Amino acid sequence: MRAIILDRAASPILRVRDVPDPTPGPHEALVRINAAALNFGEVSHAFGTQGNHLRQIPDGTVMGNDAAGVVIEAAADGSGPAAGATVVTLGIGGAWAELRAVSTDFLAEAPAGTDFGVLSTLPVAGLSALHGLARLGPILGKRVLVTGASGGVGTFALQLARLAGAEVVASTSNPDAHGDTLRRLGASEIVATPAEVTRPVHGVLDQVGGGQLVDAFRRLAPHGTLVAIGHSSGQGETFDFGDLFGDEGRHDRAIVTFFLGDLRGLGPDLRWLAARVAAGELDPQIGWRGDWSRAEEAYTALLNRRITGKAVLDIN
């Protein structure tokens, strides 16, 4: 099969190459991939722009976490969808390829006829937004701040928070360029940085890290929670003395982290998200889409932050 692999001796370092077909295990389905989505984090990690604190990806790795396609061989243990089913899949690597062997714990059947490109946007971004919001608790009538709101996780988070009845504040580095889109997706207030938020918020979903995370934490109301999901700034967090005090209306605030790869039972959540996009209730905000022969364009656009929402590769 062909796949996009990491090869630091090549230019660009992510290239389509012939590699052996995957061999599925008993609990894995073999999926023919029709479309795959790119995430800023995985691309920046591969190109080394996230710093050397991350585990280095070995050369020859088949890249990609998010993909959608059709099951061509059902799991031997009887779990998961039958051959011929349209599915959306999640994994650590292996997505940017013609074939993927994936655990049935990390795939979900989607309504037949749903655009594969739309489905491919869901796993990392959609699940991160869904599980991040879940960690805020009930948000009906509450104020929720989403930083990095024009990115893949951010655009899903705006829509899901709106569906849950929250008043949503969107933080984006370029409000003039993204404001209309973010309002359409559910934002009632748009700021350039969390420091501009004037009224307390009950919850924060942060995709940026660094100083923005610190400023967002300072805006939390008592009993508020900040969920740190992304770290696109590549910067550490430095809190001033007093930031973590609990007096003067700062009682019982929390910072929470989680890792999708350590969660189990994600299939039902993926199936729920797939049904929402199939019904037109969620807009995946595909900001770039093209054949995977043009993948270098997508990498460049992502790294230069020229894409609102998701980038999708059609795999032919």
C-alpha positions as CSV (number, residue, x, y, z in Angstrom):
1,M,0.0,0.0,0.0
2,R,1.0,3.7,-0.1
3,A,1.2,5.8,3.0
4,I,2.6,9.1,4.2
5,I,5.7,8.3,6.3
6,L,8.2,10.4,8.2
7,D,11.6,10.6,6.5
8,R,13.9,13.3,7.8
9,A,16.4,12.7,5.0
10,A,13.8,13.7,2.4
11,S,12.3,17.0,1.5
12,P,9.6,17.4,2.5
13,I,10.0,15.1,5.5
14,L,6.5,13.7,5.1
15,R,6.1,11.9,1.8
16,V,4.0,9.2,0.1
17,R,5.9,5.9,0.0
18,D,5.2,2.2,-0.6
19,V,5.0,0.3,2.7
20,P,3.8,-3.2,3.7
21,D,0.1,-3.6,4.2
22,P,-0.9,-3.7,7.9
23,T,-1.8,-7.1,9.4
24,P,-4.8,-6.7,11.7
25,G,-4.9,-8.4,15.1
26,P,-8.0,-10.3,16.4
27,H,-9.6,-7.2,17.8
28,E,-8.8,-5.0,14.8
29,A,-10.7,-4.3,11.6
30,L,-8.9,-3.6,8.3
31,V,-10.2,-0.4,6.8
32,R,-9.7,1.1,3.3
33,I,-9.1,4.8,4.0
34,N,-10.9,7.3,1.8
35,A,-10.0,10.5,3.7
36,A,-7.8,11.6,6.6
37,A,-7.6,14.7,8.7
38,L,-4.5,16.6,9.8
39,N,-4.0,18.0,13.3
40,F,-1.8,20.9,14.0
41,G,-0.1,19.0,16.9
42,E,0.9,16.0,14.9
43,V,2.2,18.0,12.0
44,S,4.2,20.4,14.2
45,H,5.6,17.4,16.2
46,A,6.8,15.8,13.0
47,F,8.4,19.0,11.8
48,G,10.0,19.6,15.2
49,T,8.2,22.9,15.8
50,Q,6.9,21.8,19.2
51,G,10.3,21.6,20.8
52,N,12.4,18.6,21.9
53,H,10.5,17.7,25.0
54,L,8.2,15.5,23.0
55,R,9.1,11.9,22.2
56,Q,10.8,11.8,18.8
57,I,8.9,10.0,16.1
58,P,11.0,7.3,14.4
59,D,11.7,7.6,10.7
60,G,9.5,5.3,8.7
61,T,6.5,5.9,10.9
62,V,3.1,6.0,9.1
63,M,1.7,9.2,10.3
64,G,-1.8,10.4,11.2
65,N,-4.4,9.9,13.9
66,D,-7.8,10.6,12.1
67,A,-9.3,8.7,9.2
68,A,-12.5,7.5,7.7
69,G,-13.2,4.8,5.2
70,V,-14.8,1.4,4.6
71,V,-14.3,-1.9,6.5
72,I,-12.9,-4.5,4.1
73,E,-12.1,-7.1,6.7
74,A,-14.1,-7.3,10.0
75,A,-12.3,-8.0,13.3
76,A,-11.7,-11.7,13.7
77,D,-13.1,-11.7,17.2
78,G,-16.5,-10.6,16.0
79,S,-16.3,-7.1,17.6
80,G,-17.0,-4.0,15.6
81,P,-18.7,-3.4,12.3
82,A,-19.1,-5.8,9.4
83,A,-17.3,-5.6,6.1
84,G,-18.7,-2.8,3.9
85,A,-19.5,-0.5,6.8
86,T,-18.6,3.2,6.6
87,V,-16.5,4.0,9.7
88,V,-14.5,6.7,11.4
89,T,-11.3,5.7,13.1
90,L,-8.8,6.9,15.7
91,G,-5.3,5.8,16.5
92,I,-1.8,6.9,17.2
93,G,-0.4,6.8,13.7
94,G,-1.4,4.8,10.7
95,A,-4.2,7.1,9.4
96,W,-2.5,8.7,6.4
97,A,-2.5,5.5,4.3
98,E,-4.6,3.5,1.9
99,L,-5.2,0.8,4.5
100,R,-5.4,0.9,8.3
101,A,-5.7,-1.8,10.9
102,V,-7.5,-0.3,13.9
103,S,-8.9,-1.6,17.2
104,T,-12.6,-1.8,17.3
105,D,-12.5,0.2,20.5
106,F,-11.5,3.2,18.5
107,L,-13.8,3.1,15.5
108,A,-17.4,3.7,15.0
109,E,-19.9,3.0,12.2
110,A,-21.3,6.1,10.6
111,P,-24.4,6.7,8.5
112,A,-23.9,5.3,5.0
113,G,-23.4,8.1,2.5
114,T,-21.8,10.5,4.9
115,D,-18.8,12.4,3.4
116,F,-15.6,10.6,4.4
117,G,-13.8,13.9,4.6
118,V,-16.3,15.3,7.1
119,L,-16.1,12.1,9.2
120,S,-12.3,12.2,9.2
121,T,-12.3,15.5,11.1
122,L,-14.1,14.0,14.2
123,P,-11.7,11.8,16.2
124,V,-9.0,14.0,17.8
125,A,-10.8,17.4,17.5
126,G,-14.4,16.3,18.1
127,L,-13.6,13.9,20.9
128,S,-11.2,16.4,22.6
129,A,-13.9,19.0,22.6
130,L,-16.6,16.6,23.8
131,H,-14.5,15.2,26.6
132,G,-13.1,18.6,27.5
133,L,-16.6,20.0,27.9
134,A,-17.7,17.0,29.9
135,R,-15.0,17.8,32.5
136,L,-16.6,21.2,33.1
137,G,-19.8,19.6,34.4
138,P,-23.2,21.0,33.5
139,I,-22.8,24.2,31.5
140,L,-26.4,25.1,30.8
141,G,-26.6,28.9,31.4
142,K,-22.9,29.1,32.3
143,R,-20.1,31.2,30.6
144,V,-17.5,29.1,28.9
145,L,-14.3,30.5,27.4
146,V,-12.7,28.6,24.4
147,T,-9.1,29.7,23.5
148,G,-7.7,28.9,20.1
149,A,-11.3,29.0,19.0
150,S,-10.6,29.0,15.3
151,G,-8.7,25.7,15.3
152,G,-10.1,22.2,14.9
153,V,-10.9,21.5,18.6
154,G,-12.0,25.1,19.1
155,T,-14.6,25.1,16.4
156,F,-16.1,21.9,17.6
157,A,-16.0,23.1,21.2
158,L,-18.0,26.3,20.3
159,Q,-20.7,24.3,18.7
160,L,-21.0,21.6,21.4
161,A,-21.0,24.2,24.1
162,R,-23.8,26.1,22.4
163,L,-25.8,22.8,22.0
164,A,-25.3,22.3,25.8
165,G,-26.8,25.8,26.5
166,A,-23.7,27.7,27.4
167,E,-22.8,31.3,26.8
168,V,-19.6,31.0,24.8
169,V,-16.7,33.4,24.7
170,A,-14.3,32.7,21.8
171,S,-10.6,33.8,22.0
172,T,-8.8,33.9,18.7
173,S,-5.6,35.7,17.6
174,N,-7.4,37.3,14.6
175,P,-10.9,38.4,15.5
176,D,-11.4,40.4,12.4
177,A,-10.7,37.4,10.1
178,H,-12.5,34.8,12.1
179,G,-15.2,36.7,14.0
180,D,-18.2,36.1,11.6
181,T,-17.5,32.4,11.5
182,L,-17.1,32.0,15.2
183,R,-20.3,33.9,15.9
184,R,-22.1,31.6,13.4
185,L,-20.7,28.6,15.3
186,G,-22.0,29.8,18.6
187,A,-19.8,32.5,20.1
188,S,-21.6,35.4,21.8
189,E,-18.4,37.3,22.6
190,I,-15.1,37.3,20.8
191,V,-11.7,38.5,22.2
192,A,-8.1,38.4,20.9
193,T,-6.7,37.1,24.2
194,P,-8.2,35.8,27.5
195,A,-6.8,39.0,29.1
196,E,-9.6,40.9,27.4
197,V,-12.4,38.9,29.1
198,T,-14.0,41.3,31.6
199,R,-16.5,39.0,33.3
200,P,-15.7,35.7,35.1
201,V,-16.2,32.4,33.3
202,H,-17.3,29.1,34.8
203,G,-15.2,27.0,32.5
204,V,-12.3,27.2,30.1
205,L,-11.2,24.9,27.2
206,D,-7.6,26.0,26.4
207,Q,-5.8,24.9,23.3
208,V,-2.9,27.4,23.5
209,G,-1.1,27.0,26.8
210,G,1.6,29.5,28.0
211,G,0.6,32.9,29.0
212,Q,-2.9,32.5,27.6
213,L,-3.6,29.6,29.9
214,V,-2.5,31.7,32.9
215,D,-4.7,34.6,31.9
216,A,-7.6,32.3,31.3
217,F,-7.2,30.7,34.7
218,R,-7.3,34.2,36.3
219,R,-10.8,34.7,34.7
220,L,-12.3,31.6,36.4
221,A,-15.2,32.1,38.7
222,P,-15.3,30.2,42.1
223,H,-15.7,26.5,41.5
224,G,-14.6,27.0,37.8
225,T,-12.5,24.5,35.9
226,L,-9.9,25.0,33.2
227,V,-9.2,22.0,30.9
228,A,-5.8,22.2,29.2
229,I,-6.2,20.4,25.8
230,G,-3.7,22.0,23.4
231,H,-0.3,23.6,23.7
232,S,0.0,25.3,20.4
233,S,2.1,28.2,21.8
234,G,4.9,25.9,22.6
235,Q,5.5,27.9,25.8
236,G,5.5,27.0,29.5
237,E,3.1,28.4,32.1
238,T,4.4,30.8,34.7
239,F,2.0,31.8,37.5
240,D,2.5,34.9,39.6
241,F,2.6,34.7,43.4
242,G,-1.1,34.8,44.4
243,D,-2.6,33.3,41.3
244,L,-3.3,30.1,43.1
245,F,-4.7,31.7,46.2
246,G,-8.3,30.7,47.1
247,D,-9.5,33.9,48.7
248,E,-11.3,36.9,47.1
249,G,-13.7,34.9,44.9
250,R,-11.1,32.4,43.8
251,H,-12.3,29.5,45.8
252,D,-12.2,25.9,44.5
253,R,-10.8,26.5,41.0
254,A,-9.2,23.6,39.1
255,I,-6.9,22.8,36.2
256,V,-7.6,19.5,34.5
257,T,-5.7,17.5,31.9
258,F,-6.6,14.3,30.0
259,F,-5.2,12.2,27.2
260,L,-7.5,10.6,24.5
261,G,-5.2,7.6,24.1
262,D,-5.8,6.6,27.8
263,L,-9.6,6.7,27.4
264,R,-11.6,3.6,26.6
265,G,-15.0,3.1,25.1
266,L,-14.7,6.0,22.6
267,G,-16.7,4.2,19.9
268,P,-20.1,5.4,21.2
269,D,-18.9,9.0,21.4
270,L,-17.5,8.8,17.8
271,R,-20.8,7.3,16.7
272,W,-22.7,10.1,18.4
273,L,-20.5,12.8,16.7
274,A,-20.8,11.1,13.3
275,A,-24.6,11.2,13.6
276,R,-24.5,14.9,14.5
277,V,-22.4,15.8,11.4
278,A,-24.5,13.5,9.2
279,A,-27.6,15.3,10.4
280,G,-26.1,18.7,9.8
281,E,-26.1,19.6,13.5
282,L,-22.3,20.0,13.6
283,D,-20.2,21.8,11.0
284,P,-16.7,20.3,10.8
285,Q,-15.2,23.6,9.4
286,I,-13.0,22.1,6.7
287,G,-10.6,25.0,5.9
288,W,-8.5,23.1,3.4
289,R,-9.1,19.9,1.4
290,G,-7.3,18.3,-1.4
291,D,-5.8,15.1,-2.8
292,W,-3.0,13.6,-0.6
293,S,-0.5,14.3,-3.5
294,R,-0.9,18.0,-2.3
295,A,-0.3,17.2,1.3
296,E,2.7,19.6,1.5
297,E,0.3,22.5,0.9
298,A,-1.7,21.4,3.9
299,Y,1.3,21.0,6.2
300,T,2.5,24.5,5.3
301,A,-0.9,26.1,5.7
302,L,-1.3,24.4,9.1
303,L,2.1,25.4,10.4
304,N,1.6,29.0,9.3
305,R,-1.9,29.1,10.9
306,R,-3.6,29.9,7.6
307,I,-6.4,27.4,8.1
308,T,-9.6,27.9,10.1
309,G,-10.9,24.5,11.3
310,K,-9.5,21.3,9.8
311,A,-7.4,20.2,6.9
312,V,-8.5,17.0,5.0
313,L,-6.6,14.8,2.6
314,D,-8.6,12.7,0.1
315,I,-6.8,9.4,-0.3
316,N,-7.2,8.0,-3.8
